[in-house]
């Protein structure tokens, strides 16, 4: 697509997210890495509310729950009775990485973190996002986002620095309000809590 058409598409995506700031969906994720003989497939649910609230729950044999309320982020591993706690606003690299990844969902600050181009496809659009900053390039080489004609995210593919690939397919998307409680997490008393980035 031309630069003007791409800019118009980004504007329409931002307007759509402004009109429908929240969404929930089911997802299936397939990770391909040189360390595994076959792809690792997981599935679960995701809830998002612009600009930076999200909840991502992986189900199955190795469940996990990632919750962010805009101020702190928790990752809970029920099988190990452990949780990781991250405080936002204290580590610029971590904050920028998180903001960059959510930019692929809300499109609000997409130009801050990525160079991008767009392609028209039979059932919608494909956006190719290339990280701008050296910090983001350390965790992501390229992000491709497939968007339907009605501006729903159908699929994403992340290419990581060591050429690993993570393909996530979304279905049953619902643009409906998500209660604030969905983005909060309080570990049980017996859960071992760690702070990988410090207090």
C-alpha positions in Angstrom: 0.0 0.0 0.0 1.1 3.6 -0.6 2.4 5.7 2.3 -0.9 7.7 2.2 -3.1 4.6 2.3 -1.0 3.1 5.1 -1.3 6.3 7.1 -5.1 6.2 6.5 -5.3 2.6 7.7 -3.4 3.3 10.9 -5.7 6.2 11.6 -8.8 4.0 11.0 -7.3 1.3 13.3 -6.7 4.0 16.0 -10.2 5.2 15.6 -11.6 1.7 15.9 -9.6 1.1 19.1 -10.8 4.4 20.5 -14.4 3.4 19.8 -13.9 -0.2 21.1 -11.1 0.1 23.7 -11.6 -3.4 25.1 -11.6 -6.8 23.7 -11.5 -10.5 24.7 -10.5 -13.5 22.5 -9.4 -17.1 22.5 -6.0 -17.8 21.0 -3.8 -20.6 19.9 0.0 -20.1 19.8 2.7 -22.1 18.0 6.3 -21.5 18.9 9.1 -22.8 16.6 12.6 -22.8 18.0 15.8 -24.6 17.2 15.8 -26.0 20.7 12.7 -28.0 20.1 12.2 -30.8 17.6 8.6 -29.8 16.9 6.6 -26.6 17.6 5.3 -25.9 21.0 1.5 -25.3 20.8 -0.4 -23.6 23.6 -3.9 -22.1 23.8 -5.8 -19.8 26.1 -7.6 -16.5 26.4 -6.7 -12.9 26.3 -8.4 -9.7 27.5 -7.1 -6.2 26.6 -8.2 -2.7 27.4 -6.4 0.3 25.9 -3.9 1.6 26.4 -2.0 -1.0 28.5 -4.3 -3.3 30.5 -4.1 -6.9 29.6 -4.7 -10.4 30.9 -3.3 -13.5 29.1 -4.1 -16.9 30.4 -2.5 -20.1 29.0 -4.4 -23.2 29.8 -3.4 -26.9 29.6 -0.7 -28.9 31.2 1.6 -25.9 31.8 -0.7 -23.1 32.6 0.3 -19.5 33.3 -1.4 -16.2 33.9 0.0 -12.8 32.9 -1.8 -9.7 34.3 -1.0 -6.0 33.9 -3.0 -3.2 35.4 -0.9 -0.4 34.0 1.2 -0.1 37.1 2.4 -3.6 37.8 2.7 -6.8 35.9 2.4 -10.3 37.4 3.2 -13.7 35.9 1.8 -16.6 37.9 2.8 -20.3 37.4 0.2 -22.4 39.2 2.1 -25.7 38.7 5.1 -24.3 40.6 3.1 -22.1 43.0 5.3 -19.2 42.0 4.8 -15.7 40.7 7.0 -13.0 39.2 6.3 -9.4 40.0 7.4 -6.4 37.9 6.8 -2.7 38.8 6.3 -0.4 35.9 7.9 3.0 35.7 11.2 2.0 37.2 13.0 0.3 34.3 12.8 2.2 31.0 13.9 -0.8 28.9 11.2 -3.0 30.4 8.5 -0.3 30.2 9.4 0.5 26.5 9.3 -3.2 25.6 5.9 -3.6 27.2 4.6 -0.5 25.5 6.0 -1.6 22.2 4.3 -5.0 22.4 0.9 -3.4 23.4 1.3 -1.0 20.5 0.7 -3.9 18.2 -2.8 -4.2 19.8 -3.8 -0.6 20.2 -1.8 1.1 17.4 -1.7 4.3 19.4 2.1 4.7 19.6 3.0 2.4 16.7 5.2 5.0 15.0 7.2 5.6 18.2 8.5 2.0 18.3 8.3 0.7 14.7 8.9 1.4 11.1 6.0 -0.2 9.3 4.4 -0.9 5.9 1.0 -2.3 5.0 -0.3 -4.8 2.5 -3.9 -5.3 1.2 -5.0 -8.9 1.3 -8.1 -10.8 0.3 -9.7 -10.8 3.7 -8.1 -7.6 5.2 -4.7 -6.2 5.8 -1.2 -7.2 6.8 1.1 -4.9 8.8 4.8 -5.5 9.0 6.4 -3.8 12.0 10.2 -3.4 12.3 11.6 -2.3 15.7 13.3 1.1 15.8 15.2 1.0 19.0 18.2 -1.1 19.9 16.5 -2.2 23.1 13.5 -3.6 21.3 15.6 -5.2 18.6 17.2 -7.3 21.4 13.8 -9.1 22.0 12.1 -8.8 18.6 13.3 -8.8 15.0 10.0 -8.3 13.2 6.2 -8.4 14.1 3.6 -9.1 11.4 -0.1 -8.4 12.2 -3.0 -9.7 10.1 -6.1 -7.6 10.5 -9.6 -8.4 9.2 -11.7 -6.0 7.1 -13.6 -5.1 10.3 -10.3 -4.2 12.0 -10.1 -7.3 14.3 -6.6 -8.8 14.8 -6.8 -12.2 13.2 -3.1 -13.4 13.6 0.3 -12.2 14.7 3.7 -13.6 13.9 6.8 -12.5 15.9 10.2 -13.3 14.6 12.7 -13.3 17.5 16.4 -12.4 17.3 17.6 -16.0 17.1 15.1 -16.7 14.3 12.5 -18.3 16.6 8.9 -17.8 15.5 5.8 -17.3 17.5 2.5 -17.4 15.6 -0.7 -16.5 17.5 -4.1 -17.0 15.9 -7.2 -15.3 17.5 -10.8 -16.3 17.3 -14.1 -15.5 19.1 -13.1 -11.9 19.5 -15.6 -9.7 21.4 -15.3 -5.9 21.6 -16.9 -5.6 25.0 -16.0 -3.9 28.2 -13.7 -5.9 30.5 -14.1 -5.4 34.3 -11.1 -3.8 36.1 -10.8 -6.9 38.3 -9.7 -8.9 35.3 -6.4 -7.0 35.3 -5.7 -7.4 39.0 -3.8 -10.2 40.7 -3.3 -10.9 44.3 -1.0 -13.9 45.0 -2.1 -16.4 47.7 -0.2 -16.4 50.9 1.7 -19.6 50.0 2.8 -18.4 46.5 6.5 -17.8 46.2 7.0 -14.3 44.8 10.2 -13.2 43.0 11.1 -9.7 41.5 13.5 -10.5 38.6 14.2 -6.8 38.0 14.5 -5.9 41.7 12.1 -3.9 43.9 
